Amino acid sequence: MSTGLERAGAVVASDPDRPHLGRFLRAARALERGEVVLQDTPLLRVRGLRGYLSEEALGSIDALKRAELFVPEEISSAAVQRLRNEADRRGANRTGSQARSAELCEAELLISSVLHFNAFASGPSGRDQAVFANLARANHSCSPNCIVDGDQGTLRTLRAVGEGEELTLSYLDDAALLRPKERRRSELAKRYEFSCCCARCSAPADDTRRFRGRCHALASKCGGELLVHRDPKGQVFLRCEQCGEPATQEVSAELLSAEEAAFASLRAANSGDLEEEDEGQMLMKCWKFATKHPCHAAAVELANDFAFPDAVPAKKVVLEALKAVLGTPCQLAVDTRREVAELLEKRGDADGARVNFEEAASMACILDGRTSMEEVLREWDIRVAAPAASAVRPEPTGTATAAGSASVGTATAVYAGPDLESLYDEKKKKPNPQSSEAIGPSLRKRGHKAVPERRPVESEAAISQLPASAGEGEGEGEGVQLRDAEEPPSQRTERKDRVEAKLLAVAAVLTLGALLATAFLKSSWRLRR
């Protein structure tokens, strides 16, 4: 271990009781949330792999060997064997000055293998790759406590970390962290050739497969969410998260069958093998499941890939909230998205949800590489105004206040960007010029292990618009827009009239039934393609 690492807050360690972990990073002291644990110098940076590695990249072979980074034995690794076949094929196609010696071909194979298992995404598009001697020691977790910036070579904590605790990050992208654990483990096994045994994957319950309000175990019918469990024998059953009672066999069979059908419909819609009309029908089937169980992984995947096929304001709010929390660590996202759905139905703990919204906003600053919410607000086109002495009291960073503002220390940051509804152009069904990257920094370049380019997380500004207390006041379904406590009666009446007009229009649209919804979805899908 290096003295520099210790001063920074991390040490390279090993655990004789868990030899399969190899050498990993551990906190040398207690770390605060958002703290930069270490900054590493890259051993190698590669701008994609076009045919074969450059001479400069091949010159890093000695440094890579000294670092002793993880690369499995070729005889036991399908990935290394595949890289060997690709290297042999490229070598056979080289002639004349492009031909390389056997020694250089072996060096190229080693570097390609190191990149496959140890590189982090970097560069403006996230397609470049960087290898770091110390950062590569960080193991994967589906509930990580750190994040890597592949451009800066920094490791930053996502939450407070105790002394001696292992420092982990996610090798998966954000959307994959919200998939069922069997899919996460399958993706990790295929890409990185290990079976994930993190706390989330080892738990008997799958926190992404949750069914709303079907627990009738108690006389009072607690109405808790049912989570999918797997016993030691591999049998799947449902159990209430709130009271702990198992669901009946009939309820379990019904919900698991509906879940399987929803995922099958989503896979069919994403396959590209169907006609547009059939794709729309498949999405409608998944959407019906998502409206009943909006906190289920299928609903999140639908929201991440498509828009809900109706214009109900509450569902638009859920969609935007989902997009916002998809950029946070998974467990926070799981908790927050459930509370968003509950508060839109005027149930749940508003104060607790508000705390989580503040956590999500604070987490967003860390993910964007900022040190304070004030920096993020400036980037998101939010002006910081001096507070009135009688109107504002000092609050923790990131605390949401009235009038569509967020308190930053003793200053009030007023949102000056587009409202939530303008983030999506309803006429063209595609992001308008003010949405996504026009609002602020993209959360796309977070330091996951290098994987194919993924969709950027949209609507970062939605975090700054989350409600101080959802479900209060007038205008159901528009709770994300914070309102001034001193709003004049005339404006309140005018806003109420607008909301009522919107709801009447929505009711009229919904009476057209599934035919118009399918036509809407077909149009959206055609533009998306």
PyMOL commands that set and color helices and strands:
alter all, ss='L'
color gray80, all
select helices_A, chain A and resi 3-8+19-21+55-58+61-67+74-76+78-93+96-98+102-118+135-137+174-177+181-192+199-202+249-271+276-292+297-305+313-325+330-344+350-367+373-379+420-423+436-438+461-464+489-510+514-528
alter helices_A, ss='H'
color red, helices_A
select strands_A, chain A and resi 10-13+24-27+36-39+42-46+120-122+128-132+139-140+146-149+154-157+168-169+205-211+226-230+236-240+382-385+399-401+405-408+411-415+424-425+430-431
alter strands_A, ss='S'
color yellow, strands_A
deselect
rebuild
show_as cartoon
